[in-house]
Amino acid sequence: MTSTSSLFLRRVLLLDAIVSGATGLGLVLLAGPLAGLLDLPVDLLRWAGLALLPFAAVVAWLGRRPVPPAGAVRTVLVINLLWAVDSFLIIGLGWVDPNGLGVAFIAMQAVAVALLGGLQYLGLRRGLTPA
């Protein structure tokens, strides 16, 4: 992996860690008010937030490595893509019945997570392709 591709990938991982950590913390601390605002179950928001905190810590650790291990980054990428798909499924299959703002919240965070996964994929491709 070249230093440029490694730097890009590390920055994307650190961005993912910051976004995931901030979202997780917000969901944990504000689950009650957000549940009322979005018409989503408070437990769903709180548990999603709790799941994001250790994920953010691991992704931050990876992002601070001089050369993040490709296998670990692939795992993060897959988790991100599963999160995005599950976010749309939770709405599409009627597992919850959020209001319009709740649907927008779920869709926007799913798109953001999918974009982060796409950037991670690009970072891996850059690192695996000869310069």
ABEGO torsion letter per residue (X at the ends): XBAAAAAAAAAAAAAAAAAAAAAAAAAAAAAAAAAAAAGBBAAAAAAAAAAAAAAAAAAAAAAABABBBAAAAAAAAAAAAAAAAAAAAAAAAGABBBBAAAAAAAAAAAAAAAAAAAAAAAAAAAAABBX
